[in-house]
Amino acid sequence: MSKEYTGLAQEILQKIGGKENVLDVYHCQTRLRFQLADEQKADQARLDAMDGVAKVLISGGVFQVVIGTHVKYVYEELEKLIGPRKDAGETKAAQNGKKKNPAEVVIDFVSGTFQLIIPALSGAGMVKALLALLVVFKLINTSSQTYYLLNMFADGVFYYLPILLAVSEAQKLKCNSILAAGVAAIMLHPNWAALVAAGEPVHFFGVIPFTLAGYTGSVIPIILVILVQAYVERWLDRCIPKSVKLVFVPMLTFLIMGTLAFSVLGPIGSILGDGLAVFFTFLSTNASWAPAVVIGGFLPLMVMFGLHNGVAPLGVMQMADLGYDSIFGPGCVCSNIAQGVACLVVFLRTKDAKMKQIAGSAGITGLMGITEPALYGVTLPKKYPLAAAMIGGGCGGLYAGLTQTHRFATGSSGLPAVLLYIGDNSMTCFYNIQIALVISAVVSAVLTYVFSLKFEKGAESVIMEKKEKSDAAILGKESGKTEQADGRIYNPIKGEVIALEEIGDGVFSAGALGQGCGIRPEEGKVFAPFDGEIILVADTKHAIGIKSLDGVETMIHVGLETVELNGEGFDPVVKTGDRVTKGQLLMNFDLQKIGEKYPTVTAFLITNSFDYQSFELKKKGMRQTEEWIMQVEK
């Protein structure tokens, strides 16, 4: 599937300054995250305007390109294009001494450490939710072997959480992840647990005291240990001769870090962890409403600035200490539902066809817990839905906080997340989170609708004004009145007209970019399919967009994967903004030269086909230019 996104990956790579400008790249659920050698080489404005890119932002020292839930497929193609990347030393040198501020360093470190383990935490969380459901509905009892085993399936991740964190943090710090896992395993060894349980003083070589503390399921101790290990390992790597490095670097790493872990770093981490546990308990008892209100109301702003990456791990730490999360989870799910509902109201209220399409899909993904498309595609650009969603999320968070609602496992933060609130053999939190989500949804929906009465009316008048001016300019009439069009679209290329499904490209054939047809060209010329205006000439010259007098928007995409030719073989004779008449020459292309490298089948798409009630492909088979081949109706 990733091959469908080759063109998008290539355009993104080109606009961020090429692979030489990429020091590192990874992805989260919806966005590509780049560490660039020189951010000035990235064309942020053109990236923002690209089809397939929802938003571009720089946060926490990371250049982020918001793609959507299919980001992993784009990432797979980027990996192929970029190839092996530089190591930590080269990366540092390539940054030319550029320093991040302390806040950026912390957020980048925390998000990078926890990002890789999110799937494991989510999977274990859903197993816990399933287990709780089985117990509540009396399908199994807590004394059965099935309960014992299912609980083991879920708790394995949390029991060995230090090992998962060690591997993830080591990858972030560019040190040996296997050695890091080995050090974490030392801290979790049953023999150490037995010594802690015995309670008798432990001295290494009879001199160095080891503090009796357990590290099962802990977070802060292993983070401190691996942070120090990264420097120790690099120092050993520089000092030990290559001939014996394979043996002595691991051996000395285990000896040094094992000693430091039990004598200094682990105890310090345990003290900090105990302090956090006291803080979490205080909040739960005396100000349970505060975290859920803050997260529920301000999470969209936190996401914009990347601050949520520094806050979300607090929920994981609270769960490791107390067995539940009331810091991040309840407010997060309230905020996400509020944003999703706000988008769906925009979908119902807006007259802008493009915004309607974006809002509909973003609303659904928002309800499932993925809000970047909603935030960057709808609520932030229009502003009033963002205000409504923040108020709605805050109100839902207030209820969740006052009722001390918390989740018993980590996982998604959309509608499926309600299952994570079943625990302690009780349904109380499960019922309360549903009430909180209803409050968030209702407040967000009502406010979005009320605000839309003012803002959408104004937006509609602006759209109509722009349309009238555009039509008047094209027609050359001062009155601004348009001629009645019949919705007919004519063939732009001499050749065989085929159904969209026959093109052989997943994106085009599925109608993801609009309805239309395919054309197998017989000659290398593209002509205007109607009177109108050129609205797009691709940088790589392989595609042209045209808008008709009555608003039909079409794109003629010559060949498949031809973006890789970077304009070679294409010669457009028009530019964006030109007015054209039906049958006017738009482009020459070298049919033979292009065909030697890529399929020449051309996608002829109505990119705003969602504006029309019906679409019909009138004629297939061999056709001359200017023959009537498609019809749309309002």
C-alpha positions as CSV (number, residue, x, y, z in Angstrom):
1,M,0.0,0.0,0.0
2,S,2.9,2.4,0.7
3,K,3.7,2.7,-3.0
4,E,0.5,4.7,-3.5
5,Y,2.2,7.4,-1.5
6,T,5.5,7.5,-3.4
7,G,4.7,10.8,-5.1
8,L,3.6,12.5,-1.9
9,A,6.8,11.3,-0.1
10,Q,8.9,12.6,-3.0
11,E,7.3,16.0,-3.0
12,I,7.6,16.3,0.8
13,L,11.3,15.3,0.7
14,Q,11.9,17.8,-2.1
15,K,10.3,20.7,-0.2
16,I,12.1,20.0,3.1
17,G,15.5,20.5,1.3
18,G,16.2,17.0,0.1
19,K,17.6,13.9,1.8
20,E,20.9,15.7,2.6
21,N,18.9,18.1,4.9
22,V,17.3,15.2,6.9
23,L,19.3,14.2,10.0
24,D,16.5,12.0,11.4
25,V,12.8,11.2,10.7
26,Y,10.2,9.2,12.5
27,H,6.4,9.3,12.8
28,C,3.7,9.2,15.4
29,Q,0.0,8.4,14.7
30,T,-0.6,11.3,12.3
31,R,2.5,13.2,11.5
32,L,6.0,12.9,10.2
33,R,8.7,14.3,12.5
34,F,11.9,15.6,11.0
35,Q,15.1,16.7,12.5
36,L,16.6,18.9,9.8
37,A,20.2,20.1,9.4
38,D,18.9,23.5,8.3
39,E,15.2,24.4,8.8
40,Q,15.7,27.5,6.5
41,K,16.0,25.1,3.5
42,A,12.5,23.7,4.1
43,D,9.8,25.5,2.2
44,Q,7.1,25.6,4.9
45,A,4.6,27.6,2.9
46,R,4.6,25.3,-0.1
47,L,4.5,22.2,2.1
48,D,1.4,23.7,3.9
49,A,-0.3,24.2,0.5
50,M,0.3,20.7,-0.7
51,D,-2.5,18.2,-1.3
52,G,-2.1,15.4,1.3
53,V,-0.5,17.7,3.9
54,A,-2.9,19.0,6.6
55,K,-0.4,21.3,8.4
56,V,3.3,22.0,8.9
57,L,4.6,23.3,12.2
58,I,7.8,23.5,14.2
59,S,7.5,22.4,17.8
60,G,10.0,21.2,20.4
61,G,12.8,21.6,17.9
62,V,11.1,19.2,15.5
63,F,9.9,20.0,12.0
64,Q,6.5,18.3,11.9
65,V,4.4,17.5,8.8
66,V,0.8,16.5,9.7
67,I,-0.4,13.8,7.2
68,G,-3.2,11.9,8.8
69,T,-3.8,8.3,9.9
70,H,-2.1,6.9,6.8
71,V,1.2,8.5,7.8
72,K,3.1,5.2,8.2
73,Y,2.7,4.5,4.5
74,V,4.2,7.9,3.6
75,Y,7.0,7.2,6.1
76,E,7.8,3.8,4.5
77,E,8.3,5.6,1.1
78,L,10.4,8.3,2.8
79,E,12.6,5.7,4.3
80,K,13.4,4.2,0.9
81,L,14.1,7.7,-0.5
82,I,16.3,8.9,2.3
83,G,18.3,5.7,3.0
84,P,20.7,5.3,5.9
85,R,21.0,8.4,8.1
86,K,23.9,9.8,10.0
87,D,24.9,8.7,13.5
88,A,24.6,10.9,16.6
89,G,28.1,12.4,16.2
90,E,27.5,13.4,12.6
91,T,24.1,14.7,13.4
92,K,25.5,17.0,16.1
93,A,28.2,18.3,13.8
94,A,25.7,18.9,11.0
95,Q,23.6,21.1,13.2
96,N,26.5,23.7,13.2
97,G,26.2,24.4,16.8
98,K,22.5,25.2,16.8
99,K,21.1,24.7,20.3
100,K,17.6,24.0,21.4
101,N,16.2,25.8,24.5
102,P,15.9,23.6,27.6
103,A,12.1,23.2,27.2
104,E,12.5,21.9,23.6
105,V,15.2,19.5,24.8
106,V,13.0,18.0,27.5
107,I,9.9,17.7,25.4
108,D,11.8,16.1,22.5
109,F,13.5,13.7,24.9
110,V,10.3,12.7,26.7
111,S,8.2,12.3,23.6
112,G,10.9,10.4,21.8
113,T,11.3,8.0,24.8
114,F,7.6,7.2,25.2
115,Q,6.6,7.3,21.6
116,L,7.9,3.8,20.7
117,I,6.2,2.0,23.6
118,I,2.7,3.5,23.0
119,P,1.5,0.5,20.9
120,A,2.5,-1.9,23.6
121,L,0.8,0.1,26.3
122,S,-2.3,0.5,24.2
123,G,-2.5,-3.2,23.5
124,A,-2.0,-4.2,27.1
125,G,-4.6,-1.6,28.1
126,M,-7.2,-3.0,25.9
127,V,-6.6,-6.5,27.3
128,K,-7.1,-5.1,30.7
129,A,-10.4,-3.5,29.5
130,L,-11.5,-6.9,28.1
131,L,-10.7,-8.6,31.3
132,A,-12.7,-6.1,33.3
133,L,-15.7,-6.6,31.0
134,L,-15.5,-10.3,31.5
135,V,-15.5,-10.0,35.2
136,V,-18.2,-7.4,35.4
137,F,-20.6,-9.5,33.3
138,K,-19.6,-12.6,35.3
139,L,-18.3,-14.5,32.3
140,I,-15.2,-15.4,34.4
141,N,-14.4,-15.0,38.1
142,T,-11.2,-13.6,39.7
143,S,-10.2,-17.0,41.1
144,S,-10.2,-18.8,37.7
145,Q,-7.1,-19.7,35.8
146,T,-8.4,-17.8,32.8
147,Y,-8.5,-14.6,34.8
148,Y,-5.0,-15.3,36.1
149,L,-3.6,-15.9,32.6
150,L,-5.4,-12.9,31.0
151,N,-4.2,-10.7,33.8
152,M,-0.7,-12.0,33.0
153,F,-1.1,-11.1,29.3
154,A,-2.0,-7.5,30.3
155,D,0.4,-7.0,33.2
156,G,3.5,-8.3,31.3
157,V,4.0,-4.9,29.6
158,F,3.7,-3.0,32.9
159,Y,5.8,-5.4,34.9
160,Y,8.6,-5.2,32.4
161,L,8.0,-1.5,31.6
162,P,11.6,-0.6,32.6
163,I,12.9,-2.9,29.8
164,L,10.6,-1.3,27.2
165,L,11.6,2.2,28.3
166,A,15.3,1.2,28.3
167,V,15.1,0.1,24.7
168,S,13.1,3.1,23.6
169,E,15.3,5.6,25.4
170,A,18.5,4.0,24.1
171,Q,17.3,4.4,20.5
172,K,16.5,8.0,21.3
173,L,20.0,8.6,22.8
174,K,21.7,6.6,20.1
175,C,23.3,4.1,22.4
176,N,23.1,0.3,22.4
177,S,19.5,-0.7,23.0
178,I,20.4,-4.3,23.8
179,L,22.8,-3.3,26.5
180,A,20.2,-0.9,27.8
181,A,17.7,-3.8,28.0
182,G,20.3,-5.9,29.8
183,V,20.8,-3.2,32.5
184,A,17.1,-3.0,33.0
185,A,16.9,-6.7,33.3
186,I,19.5,-6.6,36.1
187,M,17.2,-4.2,38.0
188,L,14.2,-6.6,37.6
189,H,16.1,-9.8,38.4
190,P,14.2,-12.1,40.9
191,N,17.3,-12.3,43.1
192,W,17.2,-8.6,43.6
193,A,13.5,-8.8,44.4
194,A,14.3,-11.5,47.0
195,L,16.9,-9.3,48.6
196,V,14.4,-6.4,48.8
197,A,11.8,-8.7,50.3
198,A,14.2,-10.0,52.9
199,G,14.9,-6.4,54.1
200,E,18.4,-7.0,55.2
201,P,21.1,-4.4,54.3
202,V,23.0,-5.1,51.1
203,H,26.7,-4.0,50.5
204,F,28.5,-4.5,47.2
205,F,32.0,-5.9,48.0
206,G,31.1,-5.2,51.6
207,V,31.6,-1.5,51.0
208,I,29.1,0.1,48.6
209,P,25.5,0.1,50.1
210,F,22.7,-0.8,47.7
211,T,19.4,0.8,48.6
212,L,16.5,-1.7,48.9
213,A,14.0,-0.5,46.4
214,G,11.9,-2.4,43.9
215,Y,11.9,-1.4,40.2
216,T,9.1,-3.5,38.8
217,G,6.8,-1.3,36.7
218,S,8.8,1.9,37.6
219,V,9.5,4.7,35.2
220,I,11.9,7.4,36.5
221,P,14.7,5.1,37.8
222,I,15.3,3.4,34.4
223,I,15.1,6.8,32.6
224,L,17.9,8.2,34.8
225,V,20.0,5.0,34.5
226,I,19.9,4.9,30.7
227,L,20.5,8.6,30.5
228,V,23.8,8.1,32.3
229,Q,24.6,4.8,30.5
230,A,24.5,6.6,27.1
231,Y,27.5,8.7,28.2
232,V,29.3,5.8,29.9
233,E,29.0,3.7,26.9
234,R,30.3,6.4,24.5
235,W,33.2,7.0,26.9
236,L,34.1,3.3,27.0
237,D,33.7,3.1,23.2
238,R,36.4,5.8,22.8
239,C,38.8,4.5,25.4
240,I,38.8,0.7,24.7
241,P,40.9,-0.6,21.8
242,K,38.9,-2.0,18.8
243,S,40.4,-5.4,19.1
244,V,38.8,-6.1,22.5
245,K,35.9,-3.6,22.4
246,L,33.3,-6.3,21.7
247,V,34.0,-8.0,25.0
248,F,35.0,-5.2,27.4
249,V,32.5,-2.5,26.5
250,P,29.4,-4.7,27.4
251,M,31.2,-6.2,30.4
252,L,32.2,-2.8,31.9
253,T,28.8,-1.3,31.0
254,F,27.0,-3.9,33.0
255,L,29.5,-3.6,36.0
256,I,29.4,0.2,36.1
257,M,25.7,0.7,35.4
258,G,24.6,-2.2,37.7
259,T,26.5,-0.6,40.5
260,L,25.2,2.9,39.8
261,A,21.7,1.7,39.3
262,F,21.4,0.1,42.8
263,S,23.5,2.5,44.7
264,V,22.8,6.0,43.3
265,L,20.5,6.4,40.2
266,G,17.8,3.9,41.1
267,P,17.3,5.2,44.6
268,I,17.2,8.8,43.3
269,G,14.6,7.7,40.8
270,S,12.6,5.9,43.4
271,I,12.6,9.0,45.6
272,L,11.4,11.1,42.7
273,G,8.8,8.5,41.8
274,D,7.5,8.4,45.4
275,G,7.3,12.2,45.4
276,L,5.2,12.0,42.2
277,A,3.0,9.4,43.8
278,V,2.4,11.7,46.7
279,F,1.6,14.6,44.4
280,F,-0.8,12.4,42.3
281,T,-2.5,11.3,45.5
282,F,-2.8,14.9,46.7
283,L,-4.4,15.9,43.4
284,S,-6.8,13.0,43.4
285,T,-7.9,13.9,47.0
286,N,-7.9,17.7,47.0
287,A,-8.0,19.0,43.4
288,S,-9.3,16.1,41.3
289,W,-11.0,18.5,39.0
290,A,-7.9,20.5,38.0
291,P,-6.0,18.1,35.7
292,A,-9.0,17.0,33.7
293,V,-10.2,20.6,33.3
294,V,-6.8,21.9,32.1
295,I,-6.3,19.0,29.7
296,G,-9.9,18.9,28.5
297,G,-9.9,22.6,27.8
298,F,-6.4,23.3,26.6
299,L,-5.2,20.1,25.0
300,P,-5.6,21.6,21.4
301,L,-3.2,24.4,22.3
302,M,-0.8,21.9,23.9
303,V,-0.9,19.8,20.7
304,M,-0.1,22.9,18.6
305,F,3.0,23.6,20.7
306,G,4.0,20.0,21.3
307,L,3.5,20.4,25.1
308,H,1.2,17.3,25.3
309,N,4.2,15.1,24.7
310,G,5.6,16.3,28.0
311,V,2.3,15.9,29.9
312,A,1.0,12.5,28.6
313,P,3.8,10.5,30.3
314,L,2.6,11.8,33.6
315,G,-0.4,9.6,33.1
316,V,1.8,6.5,32.5
317,M,3.8,7.3,35.6
318,Q,0.7,7.7,37.7
319,M,-0.6,4.4,36.4
320,A,2.8,2.7,37.3
321,D,2.6,4.2,40.8
322,L,-1.1,4.0,41.7
323,G,-2.7,1.7,39.1
324,Y,-4.8,4.4,37.4
325,D,-4.5,7.6,35.4
326,S,-6.5,10.7,36.3
327,I,-3.9,13.2,35.1
328,F,-4.1,12.9,31.3
329,G,-6.6,10.3,30.1
330,P,-10.0,11.7,31.2
331,G,-9.3,15.3,30.0
332,C,-7.8,14.0,26.7
333,V,-10.8,11.9,25.7
334,C,-13.2,14.8,26.6
335,S,-11.2,17.2,24.4
336,N,-11.0,14.8,21.5
337,I,-14.7,14.1,21.5
338,A,-15.4,17.8,21.7
339,Q,-13.2,18.5,18.7
340,G,-14.7,15.6,16.7
341,V,-18.3,16.9,17.4
342,A,-17.3,20.5,16.5
343,C,-16.1,19.3,13.1
344,L,-19.3,17.4,12.4
345,V,-21.3,20.5,13.2
346,V,-19.1,22.4,10.8
347,F,-19.8,19.7,8.2
348,L,-23.5,20.3,8.6
349,R,-23.3,24.1,8.6
350,T,-20.6,25.2,6.1
351,K,-21.4,26.0,2.5
352,D,-17.7,25.6,1.5
353,A,-17.7,22.3,-0.3
354,K,-14.0,21.6,0.3
355,M,-14.3,22.4,4.0
356,K,-17.4,20.2,4.2
357,Q,-15.4,17.2,2.9
358,I,-12.5,17.9,5.3
359,A,-14.8,18.4,8.3
360,G,-16.8,15.2,7.7
361,S,-13.7,13.0,7.7
362,A,-11.9,14.9,10.4
363,G,-15.0,14.7,12.7
364,I,-15.0,10.9,12.4
365,T,-11.3,10.5,13.1
366,G,-11.6,12.9,16.0
367,L,-14.2,10.8,17.6
368,M,-11.8,7.9,17.2
369,G,-9.1,9.8,19.1
370,I,-7.0,11.3,16.2
371,T,-7.5,15.0,16.3
372,E,-4.7,16.5,14.2
373,P,-6.8,16.5,11.0
374,A,-9.6,18.2,12.9
375,L,-7.3,20.7,14.6
376,Y,-5.2,21.8,11.6
377,G,-7.9,21.2,8.9
378,V,-11.0,22.7,10.5
379,T,-11.1,24.0,14.1
380,L,-7.9,26.1,14.0
381,P,-8.4,27.6,10.5
382,K,-12.1,28.5,11.3
383,K,-11.3,29.5,14.9
384,Y,-14.9,29.4,16.3
385,P,-15.1,25.6,16.4
386,L,-11.8,25.6,18.3
387,A,-13.2,27.9,20.9
388,A,-16.4,25.8,21.2
389,A,-14.4,22.5,21.4
390,M,-12.1,23.9,24.2
391,I,-15.1,25.0,26.3
392,G,-16.9,21.7,25.7
393,G,-13.8,19.7,26.5
394,G,-13.2,21.8,29.7
395,C,-16.8,21.2,30.8
396,G,-16.6,17.5,30.3
397,G,-13.3,17.4,32.0
398,L,-14.7,19.3,35.0
399,Y,-17.4,16.6,35.5
400,A,-14.8,13.8,35.1
401,G,-12.5,15.5,37.6
402,L,-15.2,16.2,40.2
403,T,-16.4,12.6,40.1
404,Q,-12.7,11.4,40.4
405,T,-13.1,9.5,37.1
406,H,-9.9,7.7,36.0
407,R,-8.8,5.1,33.5
408,F,-7.3,1.8,34.6
409,A,-5.2,1.3,31.4
410,T,-3.6,3.3,28.7
411,G,-4.9,3.2,25.1
412,S,-6.6,5.3,22.5
413,S,-8.4,8.5,23.5
414,G,-11.5,8.2,21.4
415,L,-14.9,6.5,21.8
416,P,-13.3,3.0,22.2
417,A,-11.4,4.4,25.2
418,V,-14.5,4.2,27.4
419,L,-13.6,0.5,28.0
420,L,-10.4,1.5,29.7
421,Y,-12.5,3.1,32.5
422,I,-13.8,-0.3,33.7
423,G,-11.7,-1.5,36.7
424,D,-11.6,-2.3,40.4
425,N,-14.6,-4.6,39.7
426,S,-16.7,-1.5,39.3
427,M,-18.5,0.3,36.5
428,T,-18.6,3.7,38.3
429,C,-15.8,5.3,36.2
430,F,-17.2,3.7,33.0
431,Y,-20.6,5.4,33.6
432,N,-19.0,8.7,34.6
433,I,-16.7,9.0,31.6
434,Q,-19.7,8.4,29.3
435,I,-21.6,11.3,31.1
436,A,-18.5,13.5,30.8
437,L,-18.3,12.7,27.0
438,V,-22.0,13.5,26.6
439,I,-21.4,16.9,28.3
440,S,-18.4,17.6,26.1
441,A,-20.3,16.7,22.9
442,V,-23.4,18.6,23.8
443,V,-21.7,21.8,24.9
444,S,-19.3,21.7,21.9
445,A,-22.2,21.0,19.4
446,V,-24.4,23.8,20.8
447,L,-21.7,26.4,20.9
448,T,-20.4,25.5,17.5
449,Y,-23.9,25.8,16.1
450,V,-24.5,29.1,17.8
451,F,-21.1,30.5,16.7
452,S,-21.8,29.3,13.2
453,L,-24.9,31.5,12.9
454,K,-22.6,34.4,12.8
455,F,-19.3,33.1,11.3
456,E,-20.7,30.8,8.6
457,K,-23.1,33.4,7.4
458,G,-20.2,35.8,6.9
459,A,-18.1,33.1,5.3
460,E,-20.9,32.3,2.9
461,S,-21.1,35.9,1.8
462,V,-17.4,36.0,1.2
463,I,-17.4,32.8,-0.8
464,M,-20.3,34.1,-3.0
465,E,-18.6,37.4,-3.5
466,K,-15.4,35.8,-4.6
467,K,-17.2,33.5,-6.9
468,E,-19.1,36.3,-8.5
469,K,-15.9,38.3,-9.0
470,S,-14.1,35.3,-10.4
471,D,-16.9,34.5,-12.8
472,A,-17.2,38.1,-13.9
473,A,-13.5,38.3,-14.6
474,I,-13.6,35.1,-16.7
475,L,-16.6,36.1,-18.6
476,G,-15.5,39.7,-19.0
477,K,-18.8,41.0,-17.8
478,E,-19.2,43.9,-15.3
479,S,-22.6,42.6,-14.1
480,G,-21.0,39.5,-12.5
481,K,-23.7,37.2,-13.8
482,T,-22.6,33.8,-15.1
483,E,-23.9,32.0,-18.1
484,Q,-25.9,28.8,-17.4
485,A,-23.7,25.8,-18.0
486,D,-24.9,22.3,-18.9
487,G,-22.4,20.3,-16.8
488,R,-20.8,18.8,-19.9
489,I,-17.1,17.9,-19.9
490,Y,-15.2,17.2,-23.0
491,N,-12.3,14.9,-23.8
492,P,-8.9,16.7,-23.3
493,I,-6.6,14.0,-24.9
494,K,-7.0,11.9,-28.1
495,G,-7.1,8.3,-27.1
496,E,-9.0,5.5,-25.4
497,V,-11.4,6.6,-22.6
498,I,-11.6,4.0,-19.8
499,A,-13.4,3.8,-16.5
500,L,-11.6,5.1,-13.4
501,E,-11.3,1.6,-11.9
502,E,-9.2,0.5,-14.9
503,I,-6.4,3.1,-14.4
504,G,-4.4,0.8,-12.1
505,D,-3.6,3.2,-9.4
506,G,-5.1,2.7,-5.9
507,V,-5.7,6.3,-5.1
508,F,-7.1,7.3,-8.5
509,S,-9.2,4.2,-9.0
510,A,-10.7,4.4,-5.5
511,G,-12.0,7.9,-6.3
512,A,-10.1,9.3,-3.4
513,L,-9.3,12.5,-5.4
514,G,-12.7,12.7,-7.2
515,Q,-14.8,10.9,-9.8
516,G,-13.7,10.9,-13.5
517,C,-12.1,8.6,-16.0
518,G,-8.8,7.4,-17.4
519,I,-7.4,8.0,-20.9
520,R,-4.8,6.0,-22.8
521,P,-3.2,8.7,-24.9
522,E,-2.5,8.4,-28.6
523,E,-0.7,11.7,-28.9
524,G,1.2,14.0,-26.6
525,K,-1.2,16.9,-26.4
526,V,-3.6,18.1,-23.7
527,F,-6.5,20.4,-24.6
528,A,-9.0,22.4,-22.4
529,P,-12.1,20.3,-21.7
530,F,-14.2,23.5,-21.3
531,D,-14.0,27.3,-21.0
532,G,-12.5,28.2,-17.7
533,E,-9.4,29.2,-15.7
534,I,-6.1,27.4,-15.0
535,I,-5.9,26.8,-11.2
536,L,-2.9,24.5,-11.1
537,V,0.2,23.7,-13.1
538,A,2.2,21.2,-11.0
539,D,5.8,22.1,-10.2
540,T,6.8,18.9,-12.0
541,K,4.6,19.9,-15.0
542,H,2.9,16.5,-15.1
543,A,-0.6,17.7,-14.0
544,I,-2.9,20.7,-14.8
545,G,-6.0,21.8,-13.0
546,I,-8.8,23.7,-14.6
547,K,-12.0,25.3,-13.2
548,S,-15.0,25.8,-15.4
549,L,-17.2,28.9,-15.5
550,D,-19.8,27.3,-13.3
551,G,-17.3,25.9,-10.8
552,V,-16.4,22.4,-12.0
553,E,-12.8,21.7,-10.9
554,T,-10.8,19.1,-12.9
555,M,-7.3,17.8,-12.9
556,I,-5.5,16.1,-15.8
557,H,-2.7,14.0,-14.4
558,V,-0.6,12.7,-17.3
559,G,0.8,9.2,-16.5
560,L,1.3,7.3,-13.3
561,E,4.2,8.1,-11.0
562,T,5.4,10.6,-13.5
563,V,6.1,13.1,-10.7
564,E,9.5,11.2,-10.5
565,L,10.4,12.7,-13.9
566,N,10.7,16.1,-12.3
567,G,9.2,17.8,-15.4
568,E,11.3,15.9,-18.0
569,G,9.2,15.3,-21.1
570,F,6.4,17.8,-20.2
571,D,5.9,21.2,-21.7
572,P,2.9,23.2,-20.4
573,V,2.0,26.2,-22.5
574,V,-0.3,27.8,-19.9
575,K,0.3,29.0,-16.4
576,T,-1.8,29.4,-13.2
577,G,-4.4,32.1,-13.6
578,D,-4.7,31.9,-17.4
579,R,-8.2,31.9,-19.0
580,V,-8.7,29.3,-21.6
581,T,-11.4,28.2,-24.0
582,K,-12.6,24.7,-24.9
583,G,-10.1,23.0,-27.2
584,Q,-7.2,25.3,-26.4
585,L,-3.8,23.6,-26.2
586,L,-2.6,23.4,-22.6
587,M,0.4,21.1,-22.7
588,N,2.7,19.1,-25.0
589,F,4.3,15.9,-23.6
590,D,6.7,13.4,-25.1
591,L,4.5,10.3,-25.1
592,Q,7.2,7.9,-26.2
593,K,9.9,9.1,-23.8
594,I,7.5,9.1,-20.8
595,G,6.2,5.7,-21.8
596,E,9.7,4.2,-21.6
597,K,9.7,4.7,-17.9
598,Y,6.2,4.9,-16.6
599,P,2.6,4.1,-17.7
600,T,1.1,6.9,-19.7
601,V,-2.5,6.3,-18.7
602,T,-3.9,9.6,-17.7
603,A,-6.3,10.4,-14.9
604,F,-9.0,12.9,-15.8
605,L,-10.6,13.8,-12.5
606,I,-13.4,16.1,-11.2
607,T,-11.7,17.0,-8.0
608,N,-14.8,18.6,-6.5
609,S,-17.2,15.9,-7.6
610,F,-18.6,15.8,-4.0
611,D,-20.3,19.1,-4.8
612,Y,-22.6,17.4,-7.3
613,Q,-25.5,15.0,-6.9
614,S,-24.7,12.9,-9.9
615,F,-21.8,12.0,-12.1
616,E,-21.9,10.0,-15.4
617,L,-19.2,8.8,-17.7
618,K,-21.1,9.3,-21.0
619,K,-18.7,7.6,-23.5
620,K,-15.9,5.1,-23.4
621,G,-13.5,3.7,-26.0
622,M,-11.5,5.6,-28.7
623,R,-12.3,9.3,-28.6
624,Q,-11.2,12.5,-30.4
625,T,-10.6,15.6,-28.4
626,E,-13.6,17.9,-27.7
627,E,-15.9,14.9,-27.7
628,W,-18.5,15.0,-24.8
629,I,-17.4,12.2,-22.4
630,M,-18.6,13.2,-18.8
631,Q,-21.6,14.9,-17.2
632,V,-22.2,16.3,-13.7
633,E,-25.4,17.6,-12.2
634,K,-26.1,19.7,-9.1
